[in-house]
Every structure is written in C-alpha cells, then in structure tokens.
Amino acid sequence: MSRKKVTMTLIDKKGPMGCHHGHKIGDRFDFDTDRGKLCPMVMHVAFPYIDILRYGGELPRGKDGDIRFCCPDADVINVFRIDVED
C-alpha cells in the first residue's frame, strides 16, 4: 500500500495578529517535502489528522465537504485545508 500524498493549504485567517512564522493565505505545503517550512505548532495539530487520513481513516468534513484545522495560536488562528491524493 503506498502512502497518500497530503497537502495543506492556508485558506483563511481568523485572529487579529499576523502569523509568527510568516505563513500567508494561499501558502501550500506538501506534508512530506515541506515539513521544515511549516510552523511547529501547525505541524503539532496537523499530524494526527494526516496520520488518520493516510492509513484509511475518515475525519469529519466541513460544510463545503473539505477537511480543515486551525493553528493553535489564539492571536493568529490560521485555517488550513487538508487535501489527500492516492
């Protein structure tokens, strides 16, 4: 079984402050090749979601049918979408 390709795209921002790591809406990251470019706090939140998706699990979908998670920094609250490809 091959691992699924996972990308994360910054799609929205809810907090009043800019990202401390410099991420901007529209930034897209490949989980396997861009790990060093992602904020460690984002990676901490993203990893369980990605692990579940890669190995056949399902996650709740948003109103648009996508999978989203937020940065844990309450002053920033960047919203990321996860996309999975076989």
N, CA, C and O atoms as a DFTB+ gen file, in Angstrom:
344 C
 N C O
     1  1       0.850      -1.180       0.000
     2  2       0.000       0.000       0.000
     3  2       0.893       1.240       0.000
     4  3       1.754       1.380       0.869
     5  1       0.699       2.130      -0.954
     6  2       1.511       3.340      -0.992
     7  2       0.888       4.420      -0.119
     8  3      -0.326       4.489       0.073
     9  1       1.773       5.254       0.395
    10  2       1.283       6.349       1.222
    11  2       0.600       7.387       0.363
    12  3       1.015       7.647      -0.766
    13  1      -0.436       7.971       0.896
    14  2      -1.166       9.004       0.178
    15  2      -0.419      10.329       0.271
    16  3       0.221      10.631       1.278
    17  1      -0.514      11.102      -0.788
    18  2       0.088      12.439      -0.784
    19  2      -0.855      13.383      -0.038
    20  3      -2.057      13.411      -0.301
    21  1      -0.301      14.145       0.883
    22  2      -1.093      15.065       1.686
    23  2      -0.536      16.472       1.527
    24  3       0.661      16.704       1.694
    25  1      -1.419      17.402       1.204
    26  2      -1.028      18.803       1.155
    27  2      -1.933      19.601       2.075
    28  3      -3.084      19.240       2.323
    29  1      -1.380      20.690       2.571
    30  2      -2.125      21.597       3.436
    31  2      -2.040      22.984       2.821
    32  3      -0.962      23.436       2.435
    33  1      -3.177      23.654       2.734
    34  2      -3.233      24.991       2.163
    35  2      -3.827      25.943       3.190
    36  3      -4.870      25.660       3.780
    37  1      -3.165      27.058       3.398
    38  2      -3.682      28.095       4.301
    39  2      -4.787      28.828       3.551
    40  3      -4.528      29.501       2.554
    41  1      -6.031      28.694       4.039
    42  2      -7.178      29.217       3.297
    43  2      -7.874      30.396       3.967
    44  3      -8.648      31.099       3.318
    45  1      -7.616      30.627       5.245
    46  2      -8.313      31.711       5.941
    47  2      -7.534      32.081       7.191
    48  3      -6.639      31.354       7.622
    49  1      -7.882      33.210       7.760
    50  2      -7.245      33.706       8.977
    51  2      -8.329      34.335       9.826
    52  3      -9.116      35.142       9.330
    53  1      -8.381      33.974      11.104
    54  2      -9.435      34.459      11.994
    55  2      -8.921      35.391      13.093
    56  3      -9.685      36.205      13.611
    57  1      -7.659      35.287      13.451
    58  2      -7.130      36.076      14.557
    59  2      -6.656      37.456      14.133
    60  3      -6.505      37.724      12.941
    61  1      -6.418      38.343      15.116
    62  2      -6.020      39.724      14.822
    63  2      -4.544      39.911      14.484
    64  3      -4.173      40.944      13.927
    65  1      -3.705      38.950      14.802
    66  2      -2.263      39.081      14.593
    67  2      -1.818      38.340      13.335
    68  3      -2.487      37.411      12.881
    69  1      -0.679      38.761      12.776
    70  2      -0.069      38.047      11.672
    71  2       0.598      36.779      12.172
    72  3       0.900      36.650      13.359
    73  1       0.823      35.857      11.272
    74  2       1.473      34.599      11.620
    75  2       2.920      34.860      12.041
    76  3       3.658      35.561      11.349
    77  1       3.312      34.299      13.162
    78  2       4.666      34.476      13.691
    79  2       5.704      33.741      12.850
    80  3       6.897      34.031      12.927
    81  1       5.239      32.792      12.049
    82  2       6.152      32.020      11.199
    83  2       6.151      32.556       9.759
    84  3       6.908      32.084       8.912
    85  1       5.292      33.546       9.499
    86  2       5.258      34.179       8.189
    87  2       4.330      33.557       7.168
    88  3       4.372      33.939       5.998
    89  1       3.491      32.610       7.570
    90  2       2.566      31.986       6.628
    91  2       1.499      32.995       6.190
    92  3       1.056      33.837       6.971
    93  1       1.103      32.884       4.919
    94  2       0.101      33.774       4.329
    95  2      -0.975      32.940       3.632
    96  3      -0.721      31.817       3.196
    97  1      -2.179      33.506       3.533
    98  2      -3.268      32.829       2.832
    99  2      -2.803      32.488       1.418
   100  3      -2.226      33.320       0.718
   101  1      -3.065      31.258       1.021
   102  2      -2.649      30.751      -0.283
   103  2      -1.406      29.881      -0.223
   104  3      -1.130      29.139      -1.165
   105  1      -0.643      29.959       0.879
   106  2       0.535      29.097       1.017
   107  2       0.090      27.643       1.010
   108  3      -0.894      27.275       1.652
   109  1       0.837      26.819       0.269
   110  2       0.508      25.388       0.159
   111  2       1.753      24.590       0.521
   112  3       2.861      24.924       0.102
   113  1       1.558      23.530       1.305
   114  2       2.678      22.741       1.800
   115  2       2.425      21.258       1.567
   116  3       1.346      20.749       1.869
   117  1       3.428      20.567       1.026
   118  2       3.405      19.121       0.900
   119  2       3.906      18.564       2.231
   120  3       4.991      18.922       2.690
   121  1       3.116      17.693       2.844
   122  2       3.476      17.197       4.171
   123  2       4.833      16.508       4.186
   124  3       5.572      16.632       5.163
   125  1       5.176      15.784       3.122
   126  2       6.425      15.030       3.108
   127  2       7.652      15.871       2.775
   128  3       8.735      15.614       3.301
   129  1       7.501      16.862       1.916
   130  2       8.685      17.599       1.464
   131  2       8.828      18.991       2.062
   132  3       9.901      19.588       1.973
   133  1       7.773      19.520       2.667
   134  2       7.815      20.889       3.191
   135  2       7.732      20.976       4.712
   136  3       7.456      22.049       5.249
   137  1       7.962      19.889       5.404
   138  2       7.817      19.905       6.872
   139  2       8.643      20.992       7.538
   140  3       8.169      21.629       8.479
   141  1       9.846      21.216       7.084
   142  2      10.698      22.221       7.701
   143  2      10.232      23.646       7.464
   144  3      10.694      24.574       8.129
   145  1       9.318      23.825       6.520
   146  2       8.791      25.157       6.216
   147  2       7.560      25.498       7.035
   148  3       7.171      26.662       7.128
   149  1       6.951      24.489       7.625
   150  2       5.722      24.701       8.398
   151  2       6.023      25.043       9.849
   152  3       6.957      24.511      10.448
   153  1       5.224      25.931      10.397
   154  2       5.321      26.283      11.810
   155  2       5.190      25.012      12.660
   156  3       4.309      24.195      12.393
   157  1       6.033      24.827      13.662
   158  2       5.941      23.634      14.509
   159  2       4.584      23.483      15.203
   160  3       4.130      22.362      15.433
   161  1       3.939      24.592      15.535
   162  2       2.619      24.495      16.176
   163  2       1.586      23.955      15.198
   164  3       0.703      23.191      15.586
   165  1       1.690      24.347      13.932
   166  2       0.783      23.821      12.906
   167  2       1.023      22.323      12.717
   168  3       0.075      21.541      12.639
   169  1       2.280      21.934      12.646
   170  2       2.607      20.511      12.490
   171  2       2.068      19.682      13.649
   172  3       1.594      18.563      13.452
   173  1       2.140      20.228      14.843
   174  2       1.651      19.514      16.027
   175  2       0.155      19.212      15.901
   176  3      -0.303      18.135      16.284
   177  1      -0.589      20.160      15.368
   178  2      -2.035      19.968      15.194
   179  2      -2.323      19.088      13.983
   180  3      -3.211      18.237      14.035
   181  1      -1.579      19.283      12.889
   182  2      -1.859      18.582      11.642
   183  2      -1.538      17.090      11.690
   184  3      -2.240      16.284      11.078
   185  1      -0.495      16.723      12.405
   186  2      -0.019      15.343      12.337
   187  2      -1.090      14.290      12.642
   188  3      -1.212      13.337      11.874
   189  1      -1.868      14.410      13.716
   190  2      -2.881      13.368      13.954
   191  2      -3.908      13.258      12.828
   192  3      -4.329      12.156      12.478
   193  1      -4.311      14.389      12.264
   194  2      -5.250      14.364      11.142
   195  2      -4.643      13.614       9.958
   196  3      -5.288      12.752       9.363
   197  1      -3.416      13.945       9.630
   198  2      -2.744      13.348       8.476
   199  2      -2.522      11.856       8.692
   200  3      -2.707      11.060       7.772
   201  1      -2.136      11.485       9.879
   202  2      -1.921      10.080      10.201
   203  2      -3.214       9.281      10.010
   204  3      -3.194       8.192       9.437
   205  1      -4.314       9.813      10.480
   206  2      -5.612       9.150      10.319
   207  2      -5.956       8.998       8.841
   208  3      -6.351       7.918       8.402
   209  1      -5.808      10.070       8.078
   210  2      -6.175      10.046       6.657
   211  2      -5.283       9.133       5.832
   212  3      -5.763       8.438       4.937
   213  1      -4.010       9.131       6.123
   214  2      -3.076       8.308       5.343
   215  2      -3.322       6.830       5.486
   216  3      -3.047       6.059       4.566
   217  1      -3.835       6.426       6.621
   218  2      -3.986       4.997       6.872
   219  2      -5.441       4.549       6.853
   220  3      -5.822       3.591       7.525
   221  1      -6.262       5.278       6.053
   222  2      -7.607       4.801       5.765
   223  2      -8.717       5.330       6.634
   224  3      -9.879       4.990       6.413
   225  1      -8.404       6.144       7.608
   226  2      -9.439       6.681       8.479
   227  2     -10.196       7.829       7.830
   228  3      -9.797       8.350       6.788
   229  1     -11.263       8.198       8.451
   230  2     -12.093       9.313       7.992
   231  2     -12.146      10.376       9.079
   232  3     -12.044      10.082      10.269
   233  1     -12.306      11.615       8.640
   234  2     -12.460      12.741       9.556
   235  2     -13.741      13.483       9.213
   236  3     -14.223      13.409       8.083
   237  1     -14.293      14.196      10.186
   238  2     -15.489      14.993       9.881
   239  2     -15.179      16.009       8.776
   240  3     -14.086      16.573       8.720
   241  1     -16.133      16.220       7.931
   242  2     -15.986      17.171       6.827
   243  2     -16.749      18.449       7.165
   244  3     -17.772      18.414       7.849
   245  1     -16.236      19.576       6.678
   246  2     -16.891      20.863       6.875
   247  2     -18.082      21.018       5.961
   248  3     -18.398      20.125       5.175
   249  1     -18.736      22.145       6.066
   250  2     -19.931      22.397       5.266
   251  2     -19.649      22.364       3.765
   252  3     -20.552      22.103       2.970
   253  1     -18.399      22.629       3.373
   254  2     -18.018      22.574       1.958
   255  2     -17.474      21.204       1.555
   256  3     -17.036      21.022       0.419
   257  1     -17.499      20.245       2.475
   258  2     -17.033      18.899       2.180
   259  2     -15.538      18.714       2.339
   260  3     -15.002      17.656       2.011
   261  1     -14.865      19.733       2.840
   262  2     -13.411      19.627       2.996
   263  2     -13.028      19.378       4.453
   264  3     -13.867      19.410       5.353
   265  1     -11.740      19.132       4.655
   266  2     -11.200      18.885       5.994
   267  2     -10.342      20.085       6.361
   268  3      -9.416      20.448       5.636
   269  1     -10.661      20.693       7.495
   270  2      -9.951      21.894       7.935
   271  2      -9.487      21.746       9.376
   272  3     -10.067      21.005      10.170
   273  1      -8.431      22.472       9.681
   274  2      -7.980      22.582      11.071
   275  2      -7.384      23.963      11.260
   276  3      -7.061      24.646      10.288
   277  1      -7.238      24.373      12.508
   278  2      -6.736      25.710      12.818
   279  2      -5.412      25.664      13.556
   280  3      -5.115      24.733      14.304
   281  1      -4.640      26.690      13.318
   282  2      -3.435      26.952      14.086
   283  2      -3.848      27.140      15.549
   284  3      -4.877      27.763      15.811
   285  1      -3.077      26.621      16.505
   286  2      -3.464      26.742      17.903
   287  2      -3.152      28.098      18.545
   288  3      -3.514      28.322      19.700
   289  1      -2.495      28.995      17.829
   290  2      -2.174      30.304      18.395
   291  2      -3.427      31.167      18.367
   292  3      -3.890      31.551      17.293
   293  1      -3.976      31.474      19.531
   294  2      -5.247      32.194      19.642
   295  2      -5.196      33.597      19.048
   296  3      -6.239      34.146      18.692
   297  1      -4.022      34.184      18.934
   298  2      -3.904      35.510      18.341
   299  2      -3.814      35.465      16.814
   300  3      -4.012      36.483      16.152
   301  1      -3.520      34.307      16.260
   302  2      -3.322      34.162      14.812
   303  2      -4.501      33.417      14.177
   304  3      -5.172      33.958      13.298
   305  1      -4.752      32.208      14.607
   306  2      -5.827      31.324      14.127
   307  2      -5.866      31.225      12.602
   308  3      -6.858      31.592      11.971
   309  1      -4.791      30.734      12.030
   310  2      -4.781      30.418      10.607
   311  2      -5.591      29.154      10.379
   312  3      -5.525      28.219      11.177
   313  1      -6.355      29.118       9.296
   314  2      -7.188      27.970       8.958
   315  2      -6.564      27.264       7.751
   316  3      -6.344      27.877       6.707
   317  1      -6.284      25.975       7.909
   318  2      -5.689      25.168       6.861
   319  2      -6.675      24.132       6.353
   320  3      -7.481      23.601       7.118
   321  1      -6.606      23.844       5.049
   322  2      -7.374      22.758       4.448
   323  2      -6.409      21.631       4.116
   324  3      -5.303      21.871       3.631
   325  1      -6.831      20.404       4.380
   326  2      -6.038      19.224       4.049
   327  2      -6.607      18.577       2.796
   328  3      -7.810      18.334       2.703
   329  1      -5.729      18.297       1.829
   330  2      -6.113      17.577       0.624
   331  2      -5.299      16.294       0.551
   332  3      -4.094      16.299       0.804
   333  1      -5.967      15.185       0.202
   334  2      -5.316      13.876       0.148
   335  2      -5.477      13.295      -1.252
   336  3      -6.571      13.296      -1.816
   337  1      -4.370      12.798      -1.806
   338  2      -4.372      12.151      -3.112
   339  2      -3.754      10.766      -2.968
   340  3      -2.821      10.578      -2.188
   341  1      -4.273       9.795      -3.722
   342  2      -3.686       8.457      -3.702
   343  2      -2.392       8.444      -4.477
   344  3      -1.743       7.403      -4.578
